[in-house]
Amino acid sequence: EIVLTQSPATLSLSPGERATLSCRASQSVSIYLAWYQQKPGQAPRLLIYETSNRATGIPARFSGSGSGTDFTLTIGSLEPEDFAVYFCQQRSNWPLTFGGGTNVEI
Amino acid sequence: QVQLQESGPGLVKPSQTLSLTCTVSGGSVSGGFYWSWIRQLPGKGLEWIGYMSNNGSPFYNPSLESRVSISLDTSKNQFSLKLSSVTAADAAVYYCARGYCSSTSCYEYFQHWGQGTLVSVSS
């Protein structure tokens, strides 16, 4: 099973600042990685798929990069609604696995 | 707009079978997507349980494979989860979800989710 390790666990930032979140895989997942946003009491929302492609309706301030084992989600300028937990997920190998999450807090 | 809604008992006794149904509206379960069940343990991350693939074959997380079954009911536009021999470790919020399709391909990432249903395990 591929383990995804996200860092930092918590990121404390202010609106307007840039957020950089990391996801590291225990073995290569090529580009087969996605990012999700989850707010309290809600289901996750798909942001980015295949490392760098924004899902339908996702604002351009969200971007993804990386390949192999190291991936980054960047939020260019934090909006108030962006404060949430972010998860990465790989589809390279079964079982599909998720990272433990990064909490982006104000 | 596709919508998914989980239903089923919120409380299951240890050793019994957890049964959940996901009702899909605004789209067909026979539409070639990945139809999945994912759970979130209290205060923790997400665990993929399994899915019905876009060719109609089920795939399960090996950690649960001996206890899990996912099926589609195209007549009711639903898909279901059965997890047998539950223990306290199976208490979680259970989500049904549909895979994401771009204009060219379908992927094992999940764009459409139900609201989630909390399942507790207790006698």
Interface residues (C-beta under 8 A of the other chain):
Chain A: E1 A34 Y36 Q42 A43 P44 R45 L46 Y49 E50 N53 A55 T56 F87 Q89 R91 W94 P95 L96 T97 F98 G99 G100 G101
Chain B: K44 G45 L46 E47 W48 F59 N61 P62 S63 Y95 A97 Y100 S102 Y107 E108 Y109 F110 Q111 W113 G114 Q115 G116
